[in-house]
């Protein structure tokens, strides 16, 4: 066997790619486990329920705040997020709403986000007849409804699917959506 034939035989036994390979790039997750990323922010929804103020404090303890809806894409995401949570996590349980970071607690009908930005009329997704500041018969102090929750529809793609905000008494227990900034690597 000539030297040339030996090299050919080696290549047949141990083929080598002539195309250079690039190492696989692994991008670390930008959100913690249990969170979902959207628009460079990380969102989570709680299994537990809390009053609005306690919910906000819990989100802040974990480096975030209650969710803020900045545009229609955020509303689509949060509607789907709460809908999926309701469908997948709460079999047999009642799901009233999930707190978001919107309130008119300081001045009635002047809704402000937890980031101190006023609610823009171009980015509102109220359920029909909301906000109504309804005062329940059990609300002896007449606190009214000053905190906002997303009430996900029962059926996917239902009419007025995205219009699901409800002003609710802040002292009622609800699940809640926290948001934080995604980690930039």
C-alpha positions as CSV (number, residue, x, y, z in Angstrom):
1,X,0.0,0.0,0.0
2,X,1.5,3.3,-1.0
3,X,1.6,6.3,1.3
4,X,-1.2,7.9,-0.8
5,X,-3.4,4.9,-0.5
6,X,-2.8,4.8,3.3
7,X,-4.0,8.4,3.6
8,X,-7.1,7.7,1.6
9,X,-7.8,4.6,3.8
10,X,-7.4,6.8,7.0
11,X,-9.8,9.4,5.6
12,X,-12.3,6.6,4.8
13,X,-12.1,5.2,8.3
14,X,-12.0,8.6,10.1
15,X,-13.8,11.1,7.9
16,X,-13.1,14.8,8.6
17,X,-15.4,17.6,7.7
18,X,-13.7,20.2,5.6
19,X,-16.4,22.7,6.6
20,X,-15.4,24.5,9.8
21,X,-17.9,24.2,12.6
22,X,-18.8,26.9,14.9
23,X,-19.4,26.1,18.6
24,X,-23.1,26.2,19.6
25,X,-23.9,29.5,21.3
26,X,-26.0,29.0,24.4
27,X,-28.0,32.0,25.4
28,X,-28.9,32.0,29.1
29,X,-32.5,32.6,30.0
30,X,-33.3,36.2,30.7
31,X,-36.0,35.4,33.2
32,X,-36.1,33.3,36.4
33,X,-37.8,29.9,36.4
34,X,-41.6,30.3,36.5
35,X,-41.5,33.6,34.7
36,X,-42.4,34.3,31.1
37,X,-40.6,36.9,29.0
38,X,-42.4,39.5,26.9
39,X,-41.0,42.9,25.6
40,X,-37.8,42.6,27.6
41,X,-39.8,42.1,30.8
42,X,-40.4,39.0,32.9
43,X,-43.9,38.2,34.2
44,X,-45.2,35.8,36.8
45,X,-48.7,35.1,38.2
46,X,-49.1,33.8,41.7
47,X,-50.9,30.7,42.9
48,X,-51.8,32.6,46.1
49,X,-54.2,35.5,46.5
50,X,-53.6,38.8,48.3
51,X,-55.1,42.2,48.7
52,X,-53.8,44.7,46.1
53,X,-51.3,46.5,48.5
54,X,-49.9,43.2,49.8
55,X,-49.6,41.9,46.2
56,X,-47.6,44.9,45.2
57,X,-45.3,44.6,48.2
58,X,-44.7,41.0,47.4
59,X,-43.8,41.8,43.8
60,X,-41.4,44.6,45.1
61,X,-39.8,42.1,47.5
62,X,-38.9,40.0,44.5
63,X,-37.4,42.9,42.5
64,X,-40.4,44.0,40.5
65,X,-43.8,45.5,40.7
66,X,-47.4,44.8,39.6
67,X,-47.7,44.5,35.8
68,X,-48.1,47.6,33.7
69,X,-49.8,47.6,30.3
70,X,-47.9,49.9,28.0
71,X,-49.6,49.0,24.7
72,X,-51.9,46.5,23.0
73,X,-49.2,43.9,22.7
74,X,-48.8,43.9,26.5
75,X,-52.6,43.6,26.8
76,X,-52.7,40.6,24.4
77,X,-49.8,39.0,26.3
78,X,-51.4,39.5,29.7
79,X,-54.9,38.4,28.6
80,X,-53.4,35.2,27.2
81,X,-51.1,34.8,30.2
82,X,-54.0,35.0,32.7
83,X,-56.3,32.9,30.5
84,X,-53.7,30.1,30.3
85,X,-53.1,30.3,34.0
86,X,-56.9,30.1,34.7
87,X,-57.2,27.1,32.3
88,X,-54.1,25.2,33.5
89,X,-53.7,25.8,37.2
90,X,-57.1,26.3,38.8
91,X,-59.2,23.2,38.0
92,X,-62.3,23.5,40.2
93,X,-61.3,26.8,41.7
94,X,-62.9,30.1,41.1
95,X,-60.6,32.7,39.4
96,X,-62.0,36.2,39.8
97,X,-59.2,38.3,38.5
98,X,-55.4,39.0,38.7
99,X,-54.2,42.3,40.0
100,X,-52.3,44.6,37.7
101,X,-50.5,47.8,38.7
102,X,-53.3,50.3,38.0
103,X,-55.2,52.2,40.6
104,X,-57.3,55.4,41.2
105,X,-56.9,55.1,45.0
106,X,-55.5,58.7,45.4
107,X,-58.0,60.5,43.2
108,X,-61.3,58.9,42.0
109,X,-61.3,58.3,38.2
110,X,-57.7,59.4,37.8
111,X,-56.0,56.0,37.2
112,X,-52.3,55.9,37.6
113,X,-49.9,53.0,37.0
114,X,-47.5,51.8,39.7
115,X,-44.7,53.5,37.7
116,X,-46.5,56.8,38.3
117,X,-47.6,57.2,34.7
118,X,-51.2,58.3,34.1
119,X,-53.5,55.9,32.2
120,X,-53.5,56.9,28.6
121,X,-56.9,57.0,26.9
122,X,-55.4,55.2,23.9
123,X,-54.3,52.3,26.0
124,X,-57.4,51.2,28.0
125,X,-59.1,47.8,28.0
126,X,-62.0,48.2,30.3
127,X,-64.7,45.5,30.4
128,X,-68.2,46.7,29.4
129,X,-69.5,49.1,32.0
130,X,-66.2,49.5,33.8
131,X,-64.8,51.4,35.6
132,X,-67.9,51.8,37.8
133,X,-66.6,52.2,41.3
134,X,-69.4,49.9,42.5
135,X,-69.8,49.9,46.3
136,X,-70.8,46.5,47.5
137,X,-73.4,46.1,50.3
138,X,-70.8,44.5,52.5
139,X,-68.4,47.5,52.1
140,X,-69.4,49.3,55.3
141,X,-66.6,51.8,54.9
142,X,-67.7,52.5,51.3
143,X,-64.1,52.1,50.0
144,X,-65.4,51.6,46.5
145,X,-63.3,50.0,43.7
146,X,-59.9,51.6,43.3
147,X,-57.7,48.8,42.1
148,X,-57.7,47.1,38.7
149,X,-57.6,43.4,37.8
150,X,-57.6,41.5,34.6
151,X,-60.6,39.2,34.4
152,X,-59.7,36.7,31.7
153,X,-62.6,35.5,29.5
154,X,-63.9,31.9,29.9
155,X,-63.5,31.2,26.2
156,X,-60.5,31.8,24.0
157,X,-61.1,34.5,21.4
158,X,-64.4,35.5,22.9
159,X,-66.0,38.8,21.8
160,X,-64.2,41.7,23.4
161,X,-61.4,39.3,24.4
162,X,-58.9,42.0,25.2
163,X,-61.4,44.3,27.1
164,X,-61.2,42.7,30.5
165,X,-60.1,45.3,33.1
166,X,-62.3,45.6,36.1
167,X,-62.0,48.1,39.0
168,X,-62.3,46.0,42.1
169,X,-62.2,46.8,45.8
170,X,-58.5,46.8,46.8
171,X,-59.2,44.8,50.0
172,X,-60.4,41.7,48.0
173,X,-58.1,38.8,47.6
174,X,-56.9,38.1,44.0
175,X,-54.1,36.4,42.2
176,X,-51.6,39.0,40.8
177,X,-49.2,39.5,37.9
178,X,-45.7,40.7,38.8
179,X,-43.3,42.1,36.3
180,X,-39.6,42.8,36.4
181,X,-36.9,43.7,33.9
182,X,-35.4,40.9,31.9
183,X,-31.7,40.3,32.6
184,X,-29.5,41.7,29.9
185,X,-26.6,39.5,29.1
